[in-house]
Amino acid sequence: MDKKEIERLKEKLVAERERIAESMRRFASELDFGDDTDHGEEEADEAEETANFLSVKQSQDKRLEQIDSALERIKNGTFGACAECGKSIEKEILNIDPESLLCKSCKMKERKR
């Protein structure tokens, strides 16, 4: 993979990281319920919203970790190498999932487990 392709994927990762972070900031700011929860239904709704937020946050935090890991691999020159077998990850996989750690062959082996 040439430097131009790696730079394009880096820009894609950075943009996705910024999009996720902004989305989470907006989502968190919408959860400000105030102090006027005096009805049982309101409290139940707020508890449900909080649970939903925490679920989404956990998922998005994991995605941010994967993106940060990919950016670190770009920085240290190991981006595009399969973490399992060491071979190059196919361009088609990196174009779809630039934070991918596995080549197509190793992904297939992992799914069979």
C-alpha positions, 0 to 999 in steps of 0.5 A: 500500500502506498503512502497516498493510500495510507494518507487517504485512509488516515483522513477517513479515520480522523474524520470518522473519529471526529464524527463519532466524538461530536455525535456522542457530545450531542447525545450526552448534552441531550441527557440533561434531565434537570431536577424536576423528576417528580413523576414515576413515569418521568424517572422510568423514561430517564432511566431508559434513556440513560441505559440506551445512552450507556449502551451506545456509548460503550459501542462508540467507545470501542469503535474509537479505540479501534480507530485510535489503534489504526491511527497508531499503526499508521504512525508506527508503520505497521498499518495494513499488516494482519495482526494474526498472520502478518500478511498484508490486509487487502485494500478492499477490506481497508477501504471498507473497514480501515481499522481492520486488524485481520486479512480476509483469510484470517477473518474467515478463520475467526468467523468459523471459530 
